[in-house]
């Protein structure tokens, strides 16, 4: 996501986070075709992924709509890459 911010825009990186979760859950649902219920029962290892993505979207590196200084955003992105 940090690399995507450098190549395109911050909103594209945020959208990529959401798309990854949606694609992952839809792929998991396709593998569970034997279950005809409408609810998705994700395995334990994937249940918290949407919450983690939401936390990343609120992290200072990917936050929008707030007056985040550029220095703080770049520092947070460098922390994520290391």
ROZA-77840 format. One line per field, with one value per residue: residue number from 1; residue in three letters; chain; x, y, z of N, C-alpha, C in turn. Coordinates in nm, 2 decimals. Layout:
drentor c(NUM,...) .
vovex c(Ala,...) .
dovo c(A,...) .
n.x c(X,...) .
n.y c(Y,...) .
n.z c(Z,...) .
ca.x c(X,...) .
ca.y c(Y,...) .
ca.z c(Z,...) .
c.x c(X,...) .
c.y c(Y,...) .
c.z c(Z,...) .
end
This chain:
drentor c(1,2,3,4,5,6,7,8,9,10,11,12,13,14,15,16,17,18,19,20,21,22,23,24,25,26,27,28,29,30,31,32,33,34,35,36,37,38,39,40,41,42,43,44,45,46,47,48,49,50,51,52,53,54,55,56,57,58,59,60,61,62,63,64,65,66,67,68,69,70,71,72,73,74,75,76,77,78,79,80,81,82) .
vovex c(Unk,Unk,Unk,Unk,Unk,Unk,Unk,Unk,Unk,Unk,Unk,Unk,Unk,Unk,Unk,Unk,Unk,Unk,Unk,Unk,Unk,Unk,Unk,Unk,Unk,Unk,Unk,Unk,Unk,Unk,Unk,Unk,Unk,Unk,Unk,Unk,Unk,Unk,Unk,Unk,Unk,Unk,Unk,Unk,Unk,Unk,Unk,Unk,Unk,Unk,Unk,Unk,Unk,Unk,Unk,Unk,Unk,Unk,Unk,Unk,Unk,Unk,Unk,Unk,Unk,Unk,Unk,Unk,Unk,Unk,Unk,Unk,Unk,Unk,Unk,Unk,Unk,Unk,Unk,Unk,Unk,Unk) .
dovo c(A,A,A,A,A,A,A,A,A,A,A,A,A,A,A,A,A,A,A,A,A,A,A,A,A,A,A,A,A,A,A,A,A,A,A,A,A,A,A,A,A,A,A,A,A,A,A,A,A,A,A,A,A,A,A,A,A,A,A,A,A,A,A,A,A,A,A,A,A,A,A,A,A,A,A,A,A,A,A,A,A,A) .
n.x c(0.08,0.20,0.38,0.20,0.09,0.31,0.32,0.07,-0.22,-0.32,-0.58,-0.62,-0.46,-0.60,-0.84,-0.75,-0.69,-0.95,-1.05,-0.89,-0.98,-1.25,-1.22,-1.08,-1.27,-1.48,-1.36,-1.31,-1.58,-1.66,-1.52,-1.65,-1.89,-2.06,-2.21,-2.52,-2.62,-2.68,-2.51,-2.16,-1.92,-1.63,-1.30,-1.11,-0.86,-0.91,-1.10,-1.05,-0.93,-1.07,-1.11,-0.84,-0.77,-0.94,-0.82,-0.57,-0.66,-0.72,-0.49,-0.22,-0.07,-0.24,-0.46,-0.73,-0.89,-0.82,-0.62,-0.33,0.01,0.26,0.51,0.47,0.31,0.48,0.68,0.53,0.47,0.73,0.79,0.61,0.72,0.95) .
n.y c(-0.12,0.12,0.15,0.17,0.42,0.58,0.54,0.60,0.75,0.85,0.79,0.58,0.38,0.34,0.24,0.01,-0.14,-0.20,-0.34,-0.57,-0.70,-0.75,-0.90,-1.12,-1.23,-1.29,-1.48,-1.68,-1.74,-1.86,-2.10,-2.23,-2.36,-2.56,-2.49,-2.35,-2.13,-1.77,-1.63,-1.56,-1.76,-1.71,-1.84,-1.87,-1.75,-1.55,-1.38,-1.15,-0.99,-0.78,-0.59,-0.53,-0.41,-0.19,-0.05,0.01,0.19,0.40,0.47,0.71,0.72,0.66,0.81,1.02,1.34,1.47,1.71,1.62,1.64,1.65,1.55,1.39,1.19,1.08,0.98,0.79,0.61,0.53,0.39,0.18,0.04,-0.06) .
n.z c(0.00,0.07,-0.14,-0.35,-0.29,-0.35,-0.63,-0.73,-0.61,-0.27,-0.22,-0.40,-0.28,-0.04,-0.14,-0.25,-0.03,0.07,-0.15,-0.15,0.08,0.01,-0.22,-0.11,0.07,-0.10,-0.27,-0.08,-0.02,-0.26,-0.25,-0.05,-0.15,-0.09,0.13,0.16,0.29,0.34,0.50,0.57,0.69,0.80,0.83,1.14,1.11,0.93,1.03,1.17,0.98,0.83,1.04,1.10,0.85,0.86,1.08,0.96,0.77,0.93,1.03,1.05,0.82,0.61,0.65,0.56,0.51,0.73,0.90,0.84,0.88,0.62,0.68,0.90,0.78,0.59,0.76,0.90,0.69,0.62,0.85,0.83,0.61,0.71) .
ca.x c(0.00,0.29,0.43,0.09,0.08,0.41,0.30,-0.06,-0.26,-0.35,-0.72,-0.61,-0.41,-0.71,-0.93,-0.68,-0.71,-1.09,-1.07,-0.83,-1.07,-1.37,-1.18,-1.05,-1.39,-1.56,-1.29,-1.34,-1.72,-1.66,-1.47,-1.75,-2.01,-2.15,-2.30,-2.61,-2.66,-2.63,-2.40,-2.03,-1.85,-1.49,-1.21,-1.06,-0.75,-0.95,-1.21,-1.01,-0.87,-1.14,-1.08,-0.71,-0.77,-1.00,-0.72,-0.48,-0.72,-0.73,-0.35,-0.18,-0.01,-0.34,-0.57,-0.78,-0.99,-0.77,-0.50,-0.21,0.13,0.33,0.63,0.41,0.26,0.60,0.74,0.45,0.49,0.86,0.78,0.54,0.81,1.07) .
ca.y c(0.00,0.23,0.16,0.22,0.57,0.65,0.53,0.67,0.84,0.80,0.73,0.45,0.28,0.31,0.16,-0.12,-0.22,-0.24,-0.44,-0.69,-0.77,-0.79,-1.01,-1.24,-1.29,-1.35,-1.61,-1.78,-1.79,-1.95,-2.23,-2.29,-2.36,-2.66,-2.42,-2.26,-2.01,-1.64,-1.57,-1.61,-1.81,-1.71,-1.91,-1.79,-1.67,-1.43,-1.31,-1.01,-0.91,-0.65,-0.50,-0.48,-0.31,-0.06,0.01,0.06,0.30,0.51,0.50,0.84,0.71,0.65,0.89,1.13,1.43,1.53,1.79,1.54,1.70,1.56,1.49,1.28,1.09,1.01,0.91,0.67,0.52,0.47,0.29,0.06,-0.03,-0.13) .
ca.z c(0.00,0.07,-0.27,-0.43,-0.26,-0.43,-0.77,-0.77,-0.50,-0.14,-0.23,-0.47,-0.19,0.05,-0.22,-0.27,0.10,0.07,-0.26,-0.11,0.17,-0.06,-0.31,-0.03,0.12,-0.21,-0.31,0.02,-0.03,-0.37,-0.21,0.04,-0.23,-0.03,0.23,0.09,0.37,0.29,0.58,0.54,0.81,0.77,0.93,1.25,1.07,0.84,1.09,1.21,0.87,0.80,1.15,1.08,0.74,0.91,1.16,0.87,0.70,1.02,1.06,1.01,0.69,0.51,0.69,0.48,0.57,0.85,0.87,0.87,0.82,0.53,0.75,0.98,0.69,0.53,0.87,0.92,0.57,0.63,0.96,0.78,0.52,0.78) .
c.x c(0.09,0.34,0.32,0.07,0.19,0.38,0.17,-0.10,-0.30,-0.49,-0.71,-0.55,-0.52,-0.81,-0.88,-0.70,-0.85,-1.11,-1.01,-0.92,-1.19,-1.33,-1.15,-1.17,-1.48,-1.49,-1.31,-1.48,-1.73,-1.61,-1.56,-1.89,-2.11,-2.25,-2.39,-2.66,-2.61,-2.52,-2.27,-1.96,-1.70,-1.41,-1.15,-0.94,-0.79,-1.05,-1.17,-0.95,-0.94,-1.12,-0.94,-0.70,-0.83,-0.90,-0.61,-0.53,-0.72,-0.59,-0.31,-0.12,-0.12,-0.47,-0.61,-0.87,-0.95,-0.65,-0.37,-0.09,0.20,0.44,0.58,0.37,0.38,0.67,0.66,0.46,0.63,0.87,0.71,0.63,0.92,1.02) .
c.y c(0.13,0.26,0.21,0.37,0.64,0.65,0.60,0.76,0.77,0.73,0.59,0.34,0.24,0.22,0.02,-0.21,-0.28,-0.35,-0.57,-0.77,-0.83,-0.91,-1.14,-1.31,-1.35,-1.48,-1.72,-1.83,-1.88,-2.09,-2.30,-2.31,-2.46,-2.60,-2.32,-2.14,-1.88,-1.58,-1.64,-1.64,-1.82,-1.78,-1.82,-1.70,-1.55,-1.34,-1.16,-0.93,-0.78,-0.55,-0.44,-0.38,-0.18,0.02,0.08,0.19,0.42,0.55,0.63,0.83,0.71,0.73,1.00,1.22,1.50,1.61,1.72,1.61,1.60,1.49,1.37,1.16,1.01,0.93,0.78,0.57,0.45,0.36,0.16,-0.03,-0.11,-0.24) .
c.z c(0.00,-0.07,-0.37,-0.41,-0.34,-0.58,-0.81,-0.65,-0.37,-0.14,-0.30,-0.37,-0.09,-0.02,-0.24,-0.14,0.10,-0.03,-0.22,-0.01,0.10,-0.15,-0.23,0.02,0.01,-0.26,-0.20,0.01,-0.15,-0.34,-0.11,-0.03,-0.17,0.07,0.16,0.17,0.31,0.38,0.55,0.67,0.77,0.87,1.03,1.21,0.98,0.91,1.12,1.10,0.84,0.91,1.13,0.96,0.78,1.00,1.07,0.80,0.80,1.07,0.99,0.86,0.58,0.55,0.59,0.55,0.69,0.82,0.92,0.80,0.73,0.59,0.83,0.90,0.63,0.64,0.90,0.81,0.58,0.75,0.91,0.68,0.59,0.87) .
end
